[in-house]
Amino acid sequence: MIEKQNVAEYLPDNGRVLVYLTHGVVSTVLPLKDEQLVADIELMIVLLRRMGYDVRLK
């Protein structure tokens, strides 16, 4: 595991990454590809509706 203050050593010079913490310690640094998107539920609903899906609560 990587201490938070040392995480910059593991980041790429360019690009995006997801950083996962476990009990305040960096457990994973995951590089993202240009075509990958990180979205919350609200954005997923918007995207699904734009694609023509009917999204409703049960």
PDB file of N, CA, C, O and CB in Angstrom:
ATOM      1  N   MET A   1       0.838  -1.181   0.000  1.00  0.00           N
ATOM      2  CA  MET A   1       0.000   0.000   0.000  1.00  0.00           C
ATOM      3  C   MET A   1       0.881   1.241   0.000  1.00  0.00           C
ATOM      4  O   MET A   1       2.042   1.205   0.407  1.00  0.00           O
ATOM      5  CB  MET A   1      -0.952   0.000   1.212  1.00  0.00           C
ATOM      6  N   ILE A   2       0.303   2.328  -0.463  1.00  0.00           N
ATOM      7  CA  ILE A   2       1.040   3.582  -0.634  1.00  0.00           C
ATOM      8  C   ILE A   2       0.486   4.617   0.354  1.00  0.00           C
ATOM      9  O   ILE A   2      -0.729   4.789   0.454  1.00  0.00           O
ATOM     10  CB  ILE A   2       0.932   4.103  -2.116  1.00  0.00           C
ATOM     11  N   GLU A   3       1.344   5.283   1.060  1.00  0.00           N
ATOM     12  CA  GLU A   3       0.907   6.366   1.933  1.00  0.00           C
ATOM     13  C   GLU A   3       0.388   7.525   1.075  1.00  0.00           C
ATOM     14  O   GLU A   3       0.924   7.786  -0.002  1.00  0.00           O
ATOM     15  CB  GLU A   3       2.070   6.838   2.860  1.00  0.00           C
ATOM     16  N   LYS A   4      -0.656   8.220   1.548  1.00  0.00           N
ATOM     17  CA  LYS A   4      -1.263   9.298   0.767  1.00  0.00           C
ATOM     18  C   LYS A   4      -0.253  10.349   0.331  1.00  0.00           C
ATOM     19  O   LYS A   4      -0.311  10.832  -0.800  1.00  0.00           O
ATOM     20  CB  LYS A   4      -2.358   9.958   1.565  1.00  0.00           C
ATOM     21  N   GLN A   5       0.654  10.699   1.198  1.00  0.00           N
ATOM     22  CA  GLN A   5       1.613  11.756   0.868  1.00  0.00           C
ATOM     23  C   GLN A   5       2.598  11.319  -0.224  1.00  0.00           C
ATOM     24  O   GLN A   5       3.269  12.170  -0.809  1.00  0.00           O
ATOM     25  CB  GLN A   5       2.381  12.172   2.123  1.00  0.00           C
ATOM     26  N   ASN A   6       2.703  10.021  -0.512  1.00  0.00           N
ATOM     27  CA  ASN A   6       3.628   9.515  -1.531  1.00  0.00           C
ATOM     28  C   ASN A   6       2.942   9.141  -2.841  1.00  0.00           C
ATOM     29  O   ASN A   6       3.598   8.626  -3.747  1.00  0.00           O
ATOM     30  CB  ASN A   6       4.360   8.316  -0.999  1.00  0.00           C
ATOM     31  N   VAL A   7       1.649   9.384  -2.962  1.00  0.00           N
ATOM     32  CA  VAL A   7       0.897   8.918  -4.126  1.00  0.00           C
ATOM     33  C   VAL A   7       1.359   9.582  -5.424  1.00  0.00           C
ATOM     34  O   VAL A   7       1.264   8.969  -6.488  1.00  0.00           O
ATOM     35  CB  VAL A   7      -0.583   9.177  -3.918  1.00  0.00           C
ATOM     36  N   ALA A   8       1.847  10.800  -5.363  1.00  0.00           N
ATOM     37  CA  ALA A   8       2.272  11.503  -6.584  1.00  0.00           C
ATOM     38  C   ALA A   8       3.349  10.739  -7.334  1.00  0.00           C
ATOM     39  O   ALA A   8       3.453  10.862  -8.555  1.00  0.00           O
ATOM     40  CB  ALA A   8       2.782  12.896  -6.242  1.00  0.00           C
ATOM     41  N   GLU A   9       4.147   9.958  -6.635  1.00  0.00           N
ATOM     42  CA  GLU A   9       5.198   9.168  -7.280  1.00  0.00           C
ATOM     43  C   GLU A   9       4.625   8.117  -8.231  1.00  0.00           C
ATOM     44  O   GLU A   9       5.314   7.686  -9.156  1.00  0.00           O
ATOM     45  CB  GLU A   9       6.062   8.489  -6.225  1.00  0.00           C
ATOM     46  N   TYR A  10       3.380   7.700  -8.018  1.00  0.00           N
ATOM     47  CA  TYR A  10       2.771   6.616  -8.781  1.00  0.00           C
ATOM     48  C   TYR A  10       1.795   7.112  -9.841  1.00  0.00           C
ATOM     49  O   TYR A  10       1.207   6.304 -10.561  1.00  0.00           O
ATOM     50  CB  TYR A  10       2.063   5.674  -7.848  1.00  0.00           C
ATOM     51  N   LEU A  11       1.613   8.425  -9.950  1.00  0.00           N
ATOM     52  CA  LEU A  11       0.681   8.977 -10.922  1.00  0.00           C
ATOM     53  C   LEU A  11       1.382   9.194 -12.258  1.00  0.00           C
ATOM     54  O   LEU A  11       2.570   9.514 -12.296  1.00  0.00           O
ATOM     55  CB  LEU A  11       0.078  10.296 -10.409  1.00  0.00           C
ATOM     56  N   PRO A  12       0.643   9.019 -13.358  1.00  0.00           N
ATOM     57  CA  PRO A  12       1.243   9.265 -14.677  1.00  0.00           C
ATOM     58  C   PRO A  12       1.457  10.767 -14.898  1.00  0.00           C
ATOM     59  O   PRO A  12       0.824  11.594 -14.243  1.00  0.00           O
ATOM     60  CB  PRO A  12       0.346   8.680 -15.801  1.00  0.00           C
ATOM     61  N   ASP A  13       2.347  11.105 -15.817  1.00  0.00           N
ATOM     62  CA  ASP A  13       2.584  12.513 -16.140  1.00  0.00           C
ATOM     63  C   ASP A  13       1.377  13.137 -16.832  1.00  0.00           C
ATOM     64  O   ASP A  13       1.107  14.326 -16.662  1.00  0.00           O
ATOM     65  CB  ASP A  13       3.821  12.653 -17.026  1.00  0.00           C
ATOM     66  N   ASN A  14       0.656  12.343 -17.606  1.00  0.00           N
ATOM     67  CA  ASN A  14      -0.542  12.804 -18.313  1.00  0.00           C
ATOM     68  C   ASN A  14      -1.632  11.764 -18.134  1.00  0.00           C
ATOM     69  O   ASN A  14      -1.356  10.574 -17.978  1.00  0.00           O
ATOM     70  CB  ASN A  14      -0.253  13.054 -19.830  1.00  0.00           C
ATOM     71  N   GLY A  15      -2.881  12.230 -18.157  1.00  0.00           N
ATOM     72  CA  GLY A  15      -3.994  11.296 -18.101  1.00  0.00           C
ATOM     73  C   GLY A  15      -4.770  11.388 -16.800  1.00  0.00           C
ATOM     74  O   GLY A  15      -4.527  12.248 -15.954  1.00  0.00           O
ATOM     75  N   ARG A  16      -5.708  10.470 -16.677  1.00  0.00           N
ATOM     76  CA  ARG A  16      -6.603  10.436 -15.515  1.00  0.00           C
ATOM     77  C   ARG A  16      -6.426   9.119 -14.786  1.00  0.00           C
ATOM     78  O   ARG A  16      -6.107   8.096 -15.393  1.00  0.00           O
ATOM     79  CB  ARG A  16      -8.085  10.629 -15.940  1.00  0.00           C
ATOM     80  N   VAL A  17      -6.634   9.153 -13.483  1.00  0.00           N
ATOM     81  CA  VAL A  17      -6.560   7.936 -12.679  1.00  0.00           C
ATOM     82  C   VAL A  17      -7.644   7.953 -11.618  1.00  0.00           C
ATOM     83  O   VAL A  17      -8.105   9.012 -11.193  1.00  0.00           O
ATOM     84  CB  VAL A  17      -5.170   7.789 -12.027  1.00  0.00           C
ATOM     85  N   LEU A  18      -8.042   6.765 -11.198  1.00  0.00           N
ATOM     86  CA  LEU A  18      -8.867   6.605 -10.008  1.00  0.00           C
ATOM     87  C   LEU A  18      -7.930   6.170  -8.895  1.00  0.00           C
ATOM     88  O   LEU A  18      -7.079   5.302  -9.087  1.00  0.00           O
ATOM     89  CB  LEU A  18     -10.040   5.566 -10.229  1.00  0.00           C
ATOM     90  N   VAL A  19      -8.095   6.777  -7.743  1.00  0.00           N
ATOM     91  CA  VAL A  19      -7.266   6.422  -6.595  1.00  0.00           C
ATOM     92  C   VAL A  19      -8.193   5.853  -5.526  1.00  0.00           C
ATOM     93  O   VAL A  19      -9.121   6.525  -5.076  1.00  0.00           O
ATOM     94  CB  VAL A  19      -6.455   7.665  -6.054  1.00  0.00           C
ATOM     95  N   TYR A  20      -7.937   4.614  -5.125  1.00  0.00           N
ATOM     96  CA  TYR A  20      -8.722   3.950  -4.094  1.00  0.00           C
ATOM     97  C   TYR A  20      -7.968   4.004  -2.770  1.00  0.00           C
ATOM     98  O   TYR A  20      -6.774   3.709  -2.707  1.00  0.00           O
ATOM     99  CB  TYR A  20      -9.031   2.486  -4.491  1.00  0.00           C
ATOM    100  N   LEU A  21      -8.681   4.385  -1.715  1.00  0.00           N
ATOM    101  CA  LEU A  21      -8.097   4.437  -0.384  1.00  0.00           C
ATOM    102  C   LEU A  21      -8.726   3.368   0.499  1.00  0.00           C
ATOM    103  O   LEU A  21      -9.925   3.105   0.411  1.00  0.00           O
ATOM    104  CB  LEU A  21      -8.281   5.834   0.239  1.00  0.00           C
ATOM    105  N   THR A  22      -7.922   2.765   1.334  1.00  0.00           N
ATOM    106  CA  THR A  22      -8.400   1.818   2.339  1.00  0.00           C
ATOM    107  C   THR A  22      -7.843   2.267   3.677  1.00  0.00           C
ATOM    108  O   THR A  22      -6.634   2.221   3.907  1.00  0.00           O
ATOM    109  CB  THR A  22      -7.972   0.338   2.003  1.00  0.00           C
ATOM    110  N   HIS A  23      -8.731   2.700   4.555  1.00  0.00           N
ATOM    111  CA  HIS A  23      -8.321   3.198   5.877  1.00  0.00           C
ATOM    112  C   HIS A  23      -7.283   4.303   5.753  1.00  0.00           C
ATOM    113  O   HIS A  23      -6.318   4.340   6.516  1.00  0.00           O
ATOM    114  CB  HIS A  23      -7.761   2.054   6.733  1.00  0.00           C
ATOM    115  N   GLY A  24      -7.479   5.212   4.786  1.00  0.00           N
ATOM    116  CA  GLY A  24      -6.594   6.345   4.614  1.00  0.00           C
ATOM    117  C   GLY A  24      -5.293   6.062   3.893  1.00  0.00           C
ATOM    118  O   GLY A  24      -4.443   6.945   3.782  1.00  0.00           O
ATOM    119  N   VAL A  25      -5.124   4.845   3.400  1.00  0.00           N
ATOM    120  CA  VAL A  25      -3.911   4.472   2.679  1.00  0.00           C
ATOM    121  C   VAL A  25      -4.297   4.116   1.249  1.00  0.00           C
ATOM    122  O   VAL A  25      -5.281   3.411   1.028  1.00  0.00           O
ATOM    123  CB  VAL A  25      -3.174   3.281   3.378  1.00  0.00           C
ATOM    124  N   VAL A  26      -3.536   4.596   0.290  1.00  0.00           N
ATOM    125  CA  VAL A  26      -3.818   4.307  -1.120  1.00  0.00           C
ATOM    126  C   VAL A  26      -3.599   2.824  -1.372  1.00  0.00           C
ATOM    127  O   VAL A  26      -2.504   2.301  -1.164  1.00  0.00           O
ATOM    128  CB  VAL A  26      -2.919   5.167  -2.065  1.00  0.00           C
ATOM    129  N   SER A  27      -4.655   2.150  -1.824  1.00  0.00           N
ATOM    130  CA  SER A  27      -4.552   0.716  -2.097  1.00  0.00           C
ATOM    131  C   SER A  27      -4.414   0.426  -3.591  1.00  0.00           C
ATOM    132  O   SER A  27      -3.830  -0.587  -3.975  1.00  0.00           O
ATOM    133  CB  SER A  27      -5.772  -0.009  -1.542  1.00  0.00           C
ATOM    134  N   THR A  28      -4.952   1.318  -4.442  1.00  0.00           N
ATOM    135  CA  THR A  28      -4.888   1.096  -5.885  1.00  0.00           C
ATOM    136  C   THR A  28      -4.849   2.431  -6.613  1.00  0.00           C
ATOM    137  O   THR A  28      -5.546   3.371  -6.232  1.00  0.00           O
ATOM    138  CB  THR A  28      -6.089   0.256  -6.365  1.00  0.00           C
ATOM    139  N   VAL A  29      -4.045   2.516  -7.647  1.00  0.00           N
ATOM    140  CA  VAL A  29      -4.044   3.640  -8.576  1.00  0.00           C
ATOM    141  C   VAL A  29      -4.384   3.037  -9.929  1.00  0.00           C
ATOM    142  O   VAL A  29      -3.594   2.279 -10.491  1.00  0.00           O
ATOM    143  CB  VAL A  29      -2.647   4.419  -8.594  1.00  0.00           C
ATOM    144  N   LEU A  30      -5.563   3.373 -10.454  1.00  0.00           N
ATOM    145  CA  LEU A  30      -6.072   2.768 -11.676  1.00  0.00           C
ATOM    146  C   LEU A  30      -6.105   3.798 -12.809  1.00  0.00           C
ATOM    147  O   LEU A  30      -6.945   4.698 -12.790  1.00  0.00           O
ATOM    148  CB  LEU A  30      -7.477   2.181 -11.439  1.00  0.00           C
ATOM    149  N   PRO A  31      -5.212   3.684 -13.793  1.00  0.00           N
ATOM    150  CA  PRO A  31      -5.247   4.612 -14.931  1.00  0.00           C
ATOM    151  C   PRO A  31      -6.532   4.415 -15.740  1.00  0.00           C
ATOM    152  O   PRO A  31      -7.008   3.292 -15.902  1.00  0.00           O
ATOM    153  CB  PRO A  31      -4.004   4.411 -15.839  1.00  0.00           C
ATOM    154  N   LEU A  32      -7.080   5.515 -16.241  1.00  0.00           N
ATOM    155  CA  LEU A  32      -8.275   5.457 -17.077  1.00  0.00           C
ATOM    156  C   LEU A  32      -7.889   5.717 -18.523  1.00  0.00           C
ATOM    157  O   LEU A  32      -7.059   6.579 -18.814  1.00  0.00           O
ATOM    158  CB  LEU A  32      -9.338   6.478 -16.602  1.00  0.00           C
ATOM    159  N   LYS A  33      -8.500   4.962 -19.420  1.00  0.00           N
ATOM    160  CA  LYS A  33      -8.302   5.181 -20.853  1.00  0.00           C
ATOM    161  C   LYS A  33      -9.133   6.386 -21.277  1.00  0.00           C
ATOM    162  O   LYS A  33     -10.074   6.772 -20.584  1.00  0.00           O
ATOM    163  CB  LYS A  33      -8.693   3.911 -21.683  1.00  0.00           C
ATOM    164  N   ASP A  34      -8.787   6.976 -22.410  1.00  0.00           N
ATOM    165  CA  ASP A  34      -9.510   8.154 -22.890  1.00  0.00           C
ATOM    166  C   ASP A  34     -10.999   7.882 -23.076  1.00  0.00           C
ATOM    167  O   ASP A  34     -11.824   8.767 -22.851  1.00  0.00           O
ATOM    168  CB  ASP A  34      -8.912   8.632 -24.200  1.00  0.00           C
ATOM    169  N   GLU A  35     -11.347   6.662 -23.485  1.00  0.00           N
ATOM    170  CA  GLU A  35     -12.755   6.351 -23.754  1.00  0.00           C
ATOM    171  C   GLU A  35     -13.521   5.922 -22.499  1.00  0.00           C
ATOM    172  O   GLU A  35     -14.727   5.688 -22.573  1.00  0.00           O
ATOM    173  CB  GLU A  35     -12.846   5.256 -24.798  1.00  0.00           C
ATOM    174  N   GLN A  36     -12.863   5.817 -21.373  1.00  0.00           N
ATOM    175  CA  GLN A  36     -13.547   5.416 -20.145  1.00  0.00           C
ATOM    176  C   GLN A  36     -14.149   6.631 -19.450  1.00  0.00           C
ATOM    177  O   GLN A  36     -13.584   7.724 -19.464  1.00  0.00           O
ATOM    178  CB  GLN A  36     -12.578   4.685 -19.197  1.00  0.00           C
ATOM    179  N   LEU A  37     -15.308   6.410 -18.845  1.00  0.00           N
ATOM    180  CA  LEU A  37     -16.065   7.460 -18.182  1.00  0.00           C
ATOM    181  C   LEU A  37     -16.381   7.014 -16.760  1.00  0.00           C
ATOM    182  O   LEU A  37     -16.732   5.857 -16.528  1.00  0.00           O
ATOM    183  CB  LEU A  37     -17.366   7.792 -18.964  1.00  0.00           C
ATOM    184  N   VAL A  38     -16.256   7.919 -15.830  1.00  0.00           N
ATOM    185  CA  VAL A  38     -16.663   7.654 -14.454  1.00  0.00           C
ATOM    186  C   VAL A  38     -17.943   8.443 -14.232  1.00  0.00           C
ATOM    187  O   VAL A  38     -17.963   9.661 -14.409  1.00  0.00           O
ATOM    188  CB  VAL A  38     -15.535   8.052 -13.409  1.00  0.00           C
ATOM    189  N   ALA A  39     -19.019   7.753 -13.843  1.00  0.00           N
ATOM    190  CA  ALA A  39     -20.323   8.410 -13.738  1.00  0.00           C
ATOM    191  C   ALA A  39     -21.046   7.986 -12.469  1.00  0.00           C
ATOM    192  O   ALA A  39     -20.873   6.873 -11.973  1.00  0.00           O
ATOM    193  CB  ALA A  39     -21.185   8.092 -14.963  1.00  0.00           C
ATOM    194  N   ASP A  40     -21.859   8.903 -11.957  1.00  0.00           N
ATOM    195  CA  ASP A  40     -22.728   8.555 -10.841  1.00  0.00           C
ATOM    196  C   ASP A  40     -24.088   8.111 -11.398  1.00  0.00           C
ATOM    197  O   ASP A  40     -24.301   8.121 -12.611  1.00  0.00           O
ATOM    198  CB  ASP A  40     -22.889   9.765  -9.854  1.00  0.00           C
ATOM    199  N   ILE A  41     -24.981   7.732 -10.524  1.00  0.00           N
ATOM    200  CA  ILE A  41     -26.299   7.226 -10.940  1.00  0.00           C
ATOM    201  C   ILE A  41     -27.063   8.272 -11.749  1.00  0.00           C
ATOM    202  O   ILE A  41     -27.699   7.936 -12.748  1.00  0.00           O
ATOM    203  CB  ILE A  41     -27.127   6.810  -9.710  1.00  0.00           C
ATOM    204  N   GLU A  42     -27.007   9.537 -11.327  1.00  0.00           N
ATOM    205  CA  GLU A  42     -27.740  10.579 -12.048  1.00  0.00           C
ATOM    206  C   GLU A  42     -27.279  10.690 -13.500  1.00  0.00           C
ATOM    207  O   GLU A  42     -28.105  10.799 -14.407  1.00  0.00           O
ATOM    208  CB  GLU A  42     -27.571  11.926 -11.344  1.00  0.00           C
ATOM    209  N   LEU A  43     -25.990  10.663 -13.721  1.00  0.00           N
ATOM    210  CA  LEU A  43     -25.478  10.737 -15.094  1.00  0.00           C
ATOM    211  C   LEU A  43     -25.869   9.497 -15.879  1.00  0.00           C
ATOM    212  O   LEU A  43     -26.217   9.601 -17.055  1.00  0.00           O
ATOM    213  CB  LEU A  43     -23.950  10.901 -15.097  1.00  0.00           C
ATOM    214  N   MET A  44     -25.819   8.327 -15.256  1.00  0.00           N
ATOM    215  CA  MET A  44     -26.220   7.101 -15.946  1.00  0.00           C
ATOM    216  C   MET A  44     -27.681   7.176 -16.390  1.00  0.00           C
ATOM    217  O   MET A  44     -28.017   6.746 -17.493  1.00  0.00           O
ATOM    218  CB  MET A  44     -26.004   5.881 -15.038  1.00  0.00           C
ATOM    219  N   ILE A  45     -28.540   7.714 -15.541  1.00  0.00           N
ATOM    220  CA  ILE A  45     -29.955   7.867 -15.893  1.00  0.00           C
ATOM    221  C   ILE A  45     -30.104   8.813 -17.083  1.00  0.00           C
ATOM    222  O   ILE A  45     -30.857   8.525 -18.013  1.00  0.00           O
ATOM    223  CB  ILE A  45     -30.766   8.394 -14.683  1.00  0.00           C
ATOM    224  N   VAL A  46     -29.395   9.931 -17.059  1.00  0.00           N
ATOM    225  CA  VAL A  46     -29.442  10.890 -18.173  1.00  0.00           C
ATOM    226  C   VAL A  46     -28.994  10.217 -19.467  1.00  0.00           C
ATOM    227  O   VAL A  46     -29.645  10.357 -20.502  1.00  0.00           O
ATOM    228  CB  VAL A  46     -28.552  12.126 -17.874  1.00  0.00           C
ATOM    229  N   LEU A  47     -27.885   9.489 -19.406  1.00  0.00           N
ATOM    230  CA  LEU A  47     -27.385   8.821 -20.613  1.00  0.00           C
ATOM    231  C   LEU A  47     -28.371   7.775 -21.128  1.00  0.00           C
ATOM    232  O   LEU A  47     -28.609   7.690 -22.333  1.00  0.00           O
ATOM    233  CB  LEU A  47     -26.032   8.162 -20.330  1.00  0.00           C
ATOM    234  N   LEU A  48     -28.945   6.983 -20.231  1.00  0.00           N
ATOM    235  CA  LEU A  48     -29.915   5.968 -20.641  1.00  0.00           C
ATOM    236  C   LEU A  48     -31.145   6.604 -21.286  1.00  0.00           C
ATOM    237  O   LEU A  48     -31.644   6.110 -22.298  1.00  0.00           O
ATOM    238  CB  LEU A  48     -30.334   5.120 -19.438  1.00  0.00           C
ATOM    239  N   ARG A  49     -31.633   7.699 -20.701  1.00  0.00           N
ATOM    240  CA  ARG A  49     -32.802   8.379 -21.273  1.00  0.00           C
ATOM    241  C   ARG A  49     -32.488   8.950 -22.653  1.00  0.00           C
ATOM    242  O   ARG A  49     -33.327   8.899 -23.552  1.00  0.00           O
ATOM    243  CB  ARG A  49     -33.280   9.500 -20.339  1.00  0.00           C
ATOM    244  N   ARG A  50     -31.288   9.492 -22.823  1.00  0.00           N
ATOM    245  CA  ARG A  50     -30.889  10.026 -24.135  1.00  0.00           C
ATOM    246  C   ARG A  50     -30.808   8.927 -25.180  1.00  0.00           C
ATOM    247  O   ARG A  50     -30.988   9.176 -26.372  1.00  0.00           O
ATOM    248  CB  ARG A  50     -29.541  10.744 -24.034  1.00  0.00           C
ATOM    249  N   MET A  51     -30.535   7.701 -24.724  1.00  0.00           N
ATOM    250  CA  MET A  51     -30.468   6.562 -25.649  1.00  0.00           C
ATOM    251  C   MET A  51     -31.847   5.967 -25.892  1.00  0.00           C
ATOM    252  O   MET A  51     -31.977   5.006 -26.650  1.00  0.00           O
ATOM    253  CB  MET A  51     -29.525   5.484 -25.106  1.00  0.00           C
ATOM    254  N   GLY A  52     -32.885   6.524 -25.259  1.00  0.00           N
ATOM    255  CA  GLY A  52     -34.240   6.073 -25.525  1.00  0.00           C
ATOM    256  C   GLY A  52     -34.833   5.140 -24.488  1.00  0.00           C
ATOM    257  O   GLY A  52     -35.967   4.689 -24.650  1.00  0.00           O
ATOM    258  N   TYR A  53     -34.100   4.837 -23.427  1.00  0.00           N
ATOM    259  CA  TYR A  53     -34.628   3.962 -22.385  1.00  0.00           C
ATOM    260  C   TYR A  53     -35.559   4.735 -21.469  1.00  0.00           C
ATOM    261  O   TYR A  53     -35.374   5.929 -21.237  1.00  0.00           O
ATOM    262  CB  TYR A  53     -33.487   3.330 -21.576  1.00  0.00           C
ATOM    263  N   ASP A  54     -36.563   4.040 -20.953  1.00  0.00           N
ATOM    264  CA  ASP A  54     -37.496   4.618 -19.988  1.00  0.00           C
ATOM    265  C   ASP A  54     -37.007   4.212 -18.598  1.00  0.00           C
ATOM    266  O   ASP A  54     -37.101   3.045 -18.217  1.00  0.00           O
ATOM    267  CB  ASP A  54     -38.988   4.136 -20.247  1.00  0.00           C
ATOM    268  N   VAL A  55     -36.488   5.171 -17.852  1.00  0.00           N
ATOM    269  CA  VAL A  55     -35.923   4.885 -16.530  1.00  0.00           C
ATOM    270  C   VAL A  55     -36.894   5.391 -15.480  1.00  0.00           C
ATOM    271  O   VAL A  55     -37.231   6.574 -15.451  1.00  0.00           O
ATOM    272  CB  VAL A  55     -34.512   5.541 -16.352  1.00  0.00           C
ATOM    273  N   ARG A  56     -37.347   4.474 -14.605  1.00  0.00           N
ATOM    274  CA  ARG A  56     -38.317   4.826 -13.557  1.00  0.00           C
ATOM    275  C   ARG A  56     -37.958   4.145 -12.255  1.00  0.00           C
ATOM    276  O   ARG A  56     -37.254   3.135 -12.231  1.00  0.00           O
ATOM    277  CB  ARG A  56     -39.746   4.439 -13.978  1.00  0.00           C
ATOM    278  N   LEU A  57     -38.458   4.719 -11.169  1.00  0.00           N
ATOM    279  CA  LEU A  57     -38.352   4.062  -9.870  1.00  0.00           C
ATOM    280  C   LEU A  57     -39.393   2.965  -9.780  1.00  0.00           C
ATOM    281  O   LEU A  57     -40.459   3.069 -10.387  1.00  0.00           O
ATOM    282  CB  LEU A  57     -38.526   5.077  -8.715  1.00  0.00           C
ATOM    283  N   LYS A  58     -39.097   1.912  -9.029  1.00  0.00           N
ATOM    284  CA  LYS A  58     -40.085   0.851  -8.831  1.00  0.00           C
ATOM    285  C   LYS A  58     -41.172   1.315  -7.920  1.00  0.00           C
ATOM    286  O   LYS A  58     -42.100   0.560  -7.631  1.00  0.00           O
ATOM    287  CB  LYS A  58     -39.442  -0.401  -8.273  1.00  0.00           C
TER     288      LYS A  58
END
